């Protein structure tokens, strides 16, 4: 992997906004971006248009979400990403789910360890092309300058208005000053978060887990009842896993593996939608989680792959109400693709801020169920990208993603017209490279997301 600095690559235009050189945009088709939050999608579009690859753009999108959609994707969030590029047999899965702290039981509002930056960093290190410090610049600028509140964030704010306004620190960020939360298009400025992002840019992601930023975060989390320690941050690592795989209709498909068990649910539902007996992804995830509950937290990906190979899936009763999430897909002109799902393990996590860092704390999974996170990437052999899909929608995310994946591979639009599921996908029916003219992205029109091509596909 080649990495370079802004001065060498000119990807994002430099750190000094006033004096930054204007990097020319590439011409022609350079990728697709689909996300639930439009401003973060535009950040990824700009990265692609200025020469970054899909991993660079996806990492920039994820870091931007920590500013534009803190209800579901603050730096306190966790998640999982699936990445594939031409030459890969199946790609790699990067798992950074919300994790509980050791002192969780003694905490008033137990927080999860902040995993977003660590997970995105690992993914971008393996698949990206620029320094991660460059990725953080736009997110920092958004926090400094302020962003208009999107439709999705406004909806989330309205849903939890009372508890957010009851806390001084959250009220400072999310209140309009007139006794209510921010509304659509209101400007949200986050100077403390900008400072934390600047610290990550200067000192690296590790500073949030081992450095002075980690100390400030822990102090703030403890003051907010989160109960985290420096050891919790230091010892919580993102992992690289082998994806679950399936071959269907001449297409190879990779899915997120457990413990991001929504991938198993999506794979099972996808098989069911392909002419087999109807299989509900949520029921499969429920059955899988019941099996895992007696294994002391250990997860064997090979067990999940064996179930997929045989088509004999566990089935359980309906899961309890699961946490909200958000999802996105990025594909570049070479066919490299990243598909991610992220969650705070509760809308706005604990509803509290980690002190001077400005980071909204995620909620510990020790007291509530883990989110159902799913992503899939379809390709023909090791050469051609075909489709990628992911979805949010709490309990129905896996089933929604399966419907979207089926449509994306076929080059059509999914039949998702009711229910809480919100899908995002990119489809290149003719494959990439060479089929750019027929690529398109799709996001559920009932939501407020954005599907955008970076450059012309005509």
HELIX and SHEET records of a PDB file:
HELIX    1   1 UNK A    6  UNK A    9  1                                   4    
HELIX    2   2 UNK A   38  UNK A   49  1                                  12    
HELIX    3   3 UNK A   54  UNK A   68  1                                  15    
HELIX    4   4 UNK A   70  UNK A   73  1                                   4    
HELIX    5   5 UNK A  104  UNK A  106  5                                   3    
HELIX    6   6 UNK A  116  UNK A  127  1                                  12    
HELIX    7   7 UNK A  132  UNK A  145  1                                  14    
HELIX    8   8 UNK A  151  UNK A  159  1                                   9    
HELIX    9   9 UNK A  161  UNK A  166  1                                   6    
HELIX   10  10 UNK A  168  UNK A  174  1                                   7    
HELIX   11  11 UNK A  191  UNK A  203  1                                  13    
HELIX   12  12 UNK A  207  UNK A  210  1                                   4    
HELIX   13  13 UNK A  212  UNK A  223  1                                  12    
HELIX   14  14 UNK A  230  UNK A  235  1                                   6    
HELIX   15  15 UNK A  262  UNK A  273  1                                  12    
HELIX   16  16 UNK A  281  UNK A  292  1                                  12    
HELIX   17  17 UNK A  301  UNK A  310  1                                  10    
HELIX   18  18 UNK A  355  UNK A  357  5                                   3    
HELIX   19  19 UNK A  394  UNK A  396  5                                   3    
HELIX   20  20 UNK A  397  UNK A  410  1                                  14    
HELIX   21  21 UNK A  436  UNK A  438  5                                   3    
SHEET    1   A 7 UNK A 239  UNK A 241  0                                        
SHEET    2   A 7 UNK A  92  UNK A  96 -1                                        
SHEET    3   A 7 UNK A  78  UNK A  84 -1                                        
SHEET    4   A 7 UNK A 337  UNK A 343 -1                                        
SHEET    5   A 7 UNK A 326  UNK A 332 -1                                        
SHEET    6   A 7 UNK A  31  UNK A  35 -1                                        
SHEET    7   A 7 UNK A 450  UNK A 453 -1                                        
SHEET    1   B 2 UNK A  99  UNK A 100  0                                        
SHEET    2   B 2 UNK A 112  UNK A 113 -1                                        
SHEET    1   C 2 UNK A 147  UNK A 148  0                                        
SHEET    2   C 2 UNK A 187  UNK A 188 -1                                        
SHEET    1   D 6 UNK A 244  UNK A 248  0                                        
SHEET    2   D 6 UNK A 251  UNK A 255 -1                                        
SHEET    3   D 6 UNK A 375  UNK A 380 -1                                        
SHEET    4   D 6 UNK A 384  UNK A 392 -1                                        
SHEET    5   D 6 UNK A 422  UNK A 432 -1                                        
SHEET    6   D 6 UNK A 439  UNK A 443 -1                                        
END                                                                             
